[in-house]
Amino acid sequence: MMASSVGRLCFGQKCILAPMVRVGTLPMRLLALDYGADIVYCEELIDIKMAQCKRVVNDVLETVDFIAPDERVMFRTCCKEKDRVVFQMGTADPDRALAVAKLIENDVAAVDVNMGCPKEYSTKGGMGSALLSDPEKIEAILSTLVNGISIPVTCKIRILPTLEDTVNLVKRIERTGVAAIAVHGRMKEERQRHPVHCDYIQAVAESVSIPVIANGGSLDSVKTFNDIEKFRVATGASSVMLARAAMWNPSIFRQQGALSVETVMDEYMKYAVRYDNNPFNTKYCLCQMLRDRVESPFGKQLHAAQTIAEICEVFGMTEYYTKTTAELGARRSSLQVNIDQPFNPTLEDDVITLAIRFERRDYPPQITPKMYLLEWSRREKLDQPVYETKQRTQDRAFQSMVIVADKKYRSTLWEKSKKSAEQAAAIVCLRTLGLPEGRVGEENSGLVSKRKRDNQQCAALDDNESAVRKRHISEPPLQDEEEMICRTKVVNGLCGQTTH
């Protein structure tokens, strides 16, 4: 198969990674490209959710992230795939589809509309295969997209009950101006155990002049790289799209032959760490590759892992994880990510405030700012920090205040959970006092060690942080004297005190 040409993405003579829910995230897409895929589709993303997202350039990961209001990363992409990634959306509304397409069109190579998914979560909203019974809406959505954005538009369908109806539908689709049509050779009522209808795909390919992408051959037809071309010839299609065969082992795209699953999983993990992939999504994809070995001792270890660090430990990749996260942490520190404004605490009533947000990924597993603040308070023989949290009714967001040595600290930003709000308050206090907070890449202060805490010492911590590490206190690190004096003046000044 030929590589993508410069300019608009072409869909003829291509090997393609199919859109797969929970599988088609960035690590899998990049891995498929490494192994020889010409084009990769992201997982189906629903228009309503994407329309609420904010586009954020992530300078630390060198990605473009689309962030939901609850701060989840809905879609993450990078320059390595920009010219070859297709964004697939689930939609039943032309205007909403266009709004989402305009949001992402400068970061992807093409936009695809899912018209083939038979699952209820898609069809109940009139999306996916539910669109197959509404050709007028199909035409409206595709025409709106074709006329509204500058990159190619495609769609992915399933075949209809009769060959004639299928051919008539794809001809109507072609007239909207789409660049290609992907055809899953099964009807919406059929599942993977049913044989793929190669004759339907062939009839579609013969009836239109645009590229037709054959899909649905993973179980019966495509088991090796050479089978990809055989499936293409059998269907008369221009290109082939692989789903489960690539999910089980994305190195099926290698012309030289597939690699062992063990090798592929190691390479997948490197991308998962490098691009801060969600640990549960990572584990799901790895389990798909393990297949029937998921109940093996190794599979059970993987299933028990809860963080990327723990997954790396299962794979014997702790050294890679430590090195990579340290590099990302150093880059994050140099860019001052997570600092929304210069260090300039403000006194609101009797509370010291900063605009600070807690980002879990900025801290090592099981290390938090609250732990650092608690240990410092113990070191200074102060009372344990006290947190007071309130919830906003309109969006159920949280804001917390921490009281330390009779002084109050709070972030002006609201968080999606009580835990995050308390962590943000702790960060405000630590930064105001010029204390370490445990961020990745921060020089080890010795204030909190990584050894597990015993039950007696854990009792003083809150339920969310108490069961993970033993407490170890050492002398606090020496701070830059001028910085410490400056920050002490700021704090005391805000509190109406005089520095001696």
DAHUKA-V180673 format. One record per pair of residues at least 4 apart in sequence whose ideal C-beta (glycine too) atoms are under 6 Angstrom apart, sorted by the first residue. I is the first residue (numbers start at 1). J is the second residue. D is the distance in whole Angstrom. If there is no record, write none. Layout:
I,J,D
I,J,D
This chain:
1,13,6
1,14,6
1,15,4
1,38,5
2,13,5
4,38,6
4,83,6
4,84,5
5,10,6
8,152,6
9,109,4
9,110,5
9,152,6
11,180,4
11,211,4
11,239,6
12,211,5
12,238,5
14,38,4
14,39,5
14,239,4
15,37,5
15,38,5
15,228,6
15,253,6
16,39,5
16,239,6
16,241,4
17,32,4
17,37,5
17,40,4
17,246,5
18,41,6
18,215,6
18,241,5
18,242,6
18,243,4
19,24,5
19,41,4
19,43,6
19,44,6
19,88,4
20,24,5
20,43,6
20,243,6
20,247,6
21,43,5
21,44,6
22,284,5
23,28,6
23,247,5
23,285,6
24,28,6
24,42,5
24,43,4
25,281,6
26,76,5
26,275,5
27,268,6
27,271,4
27,272,5
27,277,5
28,285,6
29,40,4
29,81,6
30,271,5
31,250,5
31,268,6
32,37,4
32,40,5
32,250,5
32,253,6
33,37,5
33,40,6
35,250,6
35,251,5
35,253,4
35,254,5
36,253,4
36,254,5
37,253,5
39,84,5
40,85,5
41,86,5
41,88,5
42,87,6
42,88,6
44,88,5
44,90,5
44,114,5
45,50,5
45,75,6
45,89,6
46,90,5
47,51,6
47,89,5
47,91,4
47,96,5
47,97,6
47,100,5
50,100,5
51,96,6
51,99,5
51,100,6
52,69,6
53,66,4
53,67,6
53,68,6
53,74,5
54,67,5
55,66,6
56,65,5
56,67,5
57,64,6
58,63,5
58,65,5
59,335,5
60,328,6
60,331,5
60,332,5
60,337,6
61,275,6
61,276,6
63,76,5
63,78,5
64,77,5
64,107,5
65,73,5
65,76,5
66,74,5
66,75,4
68,72,5
68,74,5
70,416,5
77,85,6
77,107,6
81,85,4
83,109,5
84,109,6
85,108,5
85,109,6
86,110,4
86,112,5
87,104,5
87,108,4
87,111,5
88,112,4
88,114,6
89,100,6
90,114,5
90,122,5
90,127,4
91,97,4
92,125,6
92,126,4
92,127,5
94,140,5
94,141,5
94,144,4
97,141,5
97,145,6
98,144,5
98,148,5
101,105,6
101,111,5
101,145,6
101,149,5
104,108,5
105,149,5
105,151,5
110,151,5
110,152,4
111,153,5
112,154,5
112,156,6
113,141,6
113,155,5
114,128,5
114,156,6
115,131,5
115,155,5
115,157,5
116,129,6
116,156,5
116,157,5
116,158,4
116,184,5
117,122,4
117,128,3
117,129,6
118,129,5
118,188,4
120,124,5
122,127,5
122,128,3
123,128,5
123,129,6
123,130,4
126,130,5
129,158,6
129,188,4
131,138,5
135,172,6
139,143,6
139,176,6
142,176,4
142,178,6
143,176,5
144,148,6
145,153,5
146,153,5
146,176,6
146,177,4
152,179,4
153,178,5
154,178,6
154,179,6
154,180,5
156,182,4
157,183,6
158,184,5
158,188,5
159,166,5
159,187,6
159,197,6
159,200,4
160,165,4
160,166,4
163,200,6
163,203,6
166,200,6
167,203,6
167,207,5
170,181,6
170,204,5
170,208,6
173,181,6
174,208,5
174,210,6
180,210,6
180,211,4
180,213,6
181,212,6
182,213,4
182,215,6
182,241,6
183,201,5
183,204,5
183,212,6
184,215,5
184,216,5
185,196,4
185,197,5
185,200,6
185,201,5
185,216,4
186,190,4
186,194,6
186,216,6
190,194,4
192,219,6
196,216,4
196,217,6
198,234,5
198,235,5
201,214,5
201,235,4
201,237,6
202,235,5
202,236,4
204,212,5
205,212,4
205,236,4
205,237,5
211,238,4
212,237,5
212,238,6
213,239,5
213,241,5
214,235,4
214,237,4
214,240,5
215,241,4
217,221,3
217,222,5
217,231,4
218,222,6
218,243,6
218,244,4
218,245,4
221,231,5
222,227,4
222,228,6
222,231,5
222,245,5
223,227,5
225,255,6
228,240,5
231,240,6
232,237,5
232,240,5
242,246,4
245,252,5
246,250,5
246,252,6
247,288,5
249,258,5
249,261,6
249,264,6
251,258,5
251,259,4
251,264,5
252,258,5
259,263,5
259,264,6
261,289,5
265,286,6
265,289,6
269,315,6
269,317,6
271,275,6
272,277,4
272,282,4
273,308,6
273,321,5
273,324,5
274,324,6
276,361,6
277,281,6
277,282,5
279,307,5
279,308,5
287,294,5
290,294,5
290,299,5
293,299,5
294,299,4
295,299,6
301,314,5
302,314,5
305,310,4
305,311,4
305,314,5
306,310,6
307,365,5
309,321,6
309,365,5
312,317,4
312,318,5
312,321,4
313,318,5
317,321,6
320,324,6
321,325,6
325,329,6
325,440,6
329,440,3
329,441,3
330,441,4
332,337,4
333,441,5
338,359,5
338,362,6
340,355,4
341,355,5
345,352,5
345,354,5
345,432,5
346,353,5
347,494,4
348,353,5
351,408,4
351,410,5
352,409,5
352,432,6
352,494,5
353,410,5
353,412,5
354,428,5
355,412,5
355,413,6
356,411,4
356,424,5
356,427,5
356,428,5
357,413,5
358,420,5
358,423,4
358,424,4
362,439,5
363,367,5
363,368,6
363,438,6
363,439,6
364,440,6
366,468,4
366,469,6
367,438,5
368,423,6
368,465,6
369,423,5
369,426,4
369,427,5
369,430,6
369,437,4
370,423,6
370,426,5
371,448,5
372,437,5
372,438,5
372,447,6
372,448,6
373,385,5
373,426,5
373,429,6
373,430,6
375,447,5
375,448,5
375,473,6
376,435,6
377,382,4
377,385,6
379,473,6
382,405,5
385,402,5
385,404,5
386,403,5
387,400,5
387,402,5
387,422,5
388,401,5
389,398,6
389,400,4
389,418,5
389,421,6
390,399,6
391,398,5
392,397,5
397,414,4
398,415,5
398,418,5
398,421,4
399,414,5
399,421,6
400,421,4
400,422,5
400,425,4
401,408,5
401,410,4
401,425,6
402,409,5
402,425,4
402,426,6
402,429,5
403,408,5
404,429,6
407,495,6
409,425,6
409,428,4
409,429,4
410,425,6
411,424,4
411,425,6
411,428,5
415,420,4
415,421,4
415,424,6
419,464,5
427,431,6
427,437,6
430,435,4
430,437,4
432,491,6
434,479,5
434,484,5
434,487,4
436,442,6
436,445,4
436,447,6
445,477,4
446,474,4
447,476,6
449,472,4
451,470,4
451,472,6
452,469,5
452,470,5
453,457,5
453,458,5
453,469,5
453,470,4
453,471,5
454,470,6
457,471,4
458,466,4
461,465,5
461,466,4
479,484,4
488,499,6
489,493,6
489,499,5
492,497,4
492,499,5
